[in-house]
Amino acid sequence: KVMFNDELFMRQGRGIQPTQRARQLFGPIRQALQLIRNELPSSVFQPESSTRLFKLAICSPCDMRFAPKIMAKVNQQAPHVQLHLDAE
């Protein structure tokens, strides 16, 4: 939003919809990300040994009801991963 001086998503009902500007940016951003992926070394995520930190944004208070299930599943499959939930 700040970089493009334009709204990229607008609230619609309980969700959000991309604006025309966001739809215009989709192709170029997708290509840029693919170029980056092509240059990064290939690695396979191994959940059982990973110690990575994952940050999840919770968009609405209703989504918080899924947090315990998400955290339990992550802890079961990736016991050393840190998971931070942000509800702001």
TANORHU-V624611 format. One record per pair of residues at least 12 apart in sequence whose C-alpha atoms are under 10 Angstrom apart, sorted by the first residue. I is the first residue (numbers start at 1). GAP is how many residues later the second one is. D is the distance in whole Angstrom. If there is no record, write none. Layout:
# TANORHU-V624611
I:GAP:D + I:GAP:D
This chain:
# TANORHU-V624611
1:21:10 + 4:17:9 + 4:18:10 + 4:21:10 + 6:13:9 + 6:15:8 + 6:16:9 + 7:12:7 + 7:13:9 + 7:14:8 + 7:15:8 + 8:12:8 + 8:13:6 + 8:14:5 + 8:15:8 + 8:16:10 + 8:17:9 + 9:12:9 + 9:13:7 + 9:14:10 + 14:46:9 + 15:44:9 + 15:45:10 + 46:31:10 + 46:32:8 + 47:27:9 + 47:28:10 + 47:29:10 + 47:30:6 + 47:31:5 + 47:32:8 + 47:33:8 + 47:34:8 + 48:26:10 + 48:27:10 + 48:28:9 + 48:29:6 + 48:30:5 + 48:31:6 + 48:32:7 + 48:33:9 + 49:28:10 + 49:29:7 + 49:30:8 + 49:31:7 + 49:32:8 + 50:28:7 + 50:29:8 + 50:30:6 + 50:31:6 + 50:32:9 + 51:27:8 + 51:28:8 + 51:29:5 + 51:30:5 + 51:31:7 + 52:26:10 + 52:28:8 + 52:29:5 + 52:30:6 + 52:31:9 + 53:27:9 + 53:28:6 + 53:29:5 + 53:30:6 + 53:31:7 + 54:27:8 + 54:28:6 + 54:29:5 + 54:30:6 + 54:31:9 + 55:27:8 + 55:28:6 + 55:29:5 + 55:30:6 + 55:31:7 + 56:27:7 + 56:28:6 + 56:29:5 + 56:30:6 + 56:31:9 + 57:27:9 + 57:28:6 + 57:29:5 + 57:30:6 + 57:31:7 + 58:27:7 + 58:28:6 + 58:29:5 + 58:30:7 + 59:27:8 + 59:28:6 + 59:29:7 + 60:27:7 + 60:28:8 + 61:26:7 + 61:27:9 + 63:24:9 + 64:21:9 + 64:22:10 + 64:23:8 + 67:18:8 + 70:13:9 + 71:12:7 + 71:13:9 + 71:14:9
